[in-house]
Amino acid sequence: MTSFELPWHNALWERYQRLVDQGILPHALLFVGVPGVGKRQFAERLIRYLLCHSRTGSGRHCGQCHACHLTHAETHPDVRYVVPEEKSSVVKVDQIRVCNEFVLKSSQQGFYKVAVVDPAEAMMTAAANALLKTLEEPPAKTLLLLISDRPGLILPTIRSRCQVVNFDVPASPIALDWLESQTQGGTSADIALKLAGGAPLVALDALASGDIEQNIAMTKDLASLLKREVLPSQVATSWIKQAGQPEVVVKRMLQWIQATLRFSCAGQDSLLDWMPGATVFRYLAEKNDSQMLFSVHDQLTEALVYLQQSNPNPTLLLEKLLFGWLKLMPGK
Ligand SMILES: [Zn+2]
């Protein structure tokens, strides 16, 4: 996991650190924002600071006290995480009932008690209603921390009882600086950040997994294919080898054609300003009407369904899809 201290949180951290220091932290916080902006890192930082027995003057948990050892080992008895159980996507009402009991019992360390519900939108109505009473009448020294990537799905009654903390996508210079510091100045950091919609942690994952480099290499292959320098079968074989799964390749091609279509229909697409292979996609958008582009799009979506329902030969399937791209070249 990356460090809990993310530079774009500085102002927000100062505010919440002060609330902790002054003993006026609200009892219920709802952290909202798109994935990859560090809501969970901030939550962890806040929990460690809140529970630390000897906070330093610099606004950090000490890292040495008993509480810090426990939070570090993720065994602190006064912290409870409520997450969907394995193979489930929802937080069940029974889980919230157990959480309520935990909150009502006095703290084992004589300090704060923290319950984290993550993701908060995973609470179905019964679970959310079970949490309401605790939100309305929380015991002293309690923090209920709700985290959500999709706050629109949270019941208004829950939302209105929490202080909502918005985690915005950081300004790109600060995100880019951080990303480069994490990746030893990789050349693709800016592309990764844009592909991630500005969310630094998503970009970091994409860089670490080699996803970005693969995307760049694949668009180069596509350009060579369209120039007839390589055969569809060669490209298909190479892509399967690189990506492992045909779904990965088909999904990437779908992103390409969607960006091309947006450019074709709207005349502009900020994605195409920086996307790997932008020149190729812009050229295809200019040389084809949207009907032609949609036919490639439809072929790709059908292929995706086909892959999920049956077990086709991946190389042959990709080869067929690449012939679809070739049809977009003028004179072909
Ligand atoms: Zn400590």
Boltz pocket constraint, residues with backbone or C-beta under 6 A from the ligand:
constraints:
  - pocket:
      binder: B
      contacts: [[A, 48], [A, 51], [A, 52], [A, 53], [A, 54], [A, 55], [A, 61], [A, 62], [A, 63], [A, 64], [A, 65], [A, 66], [A, 67], [A, 68]]
      max_distance: 6.0
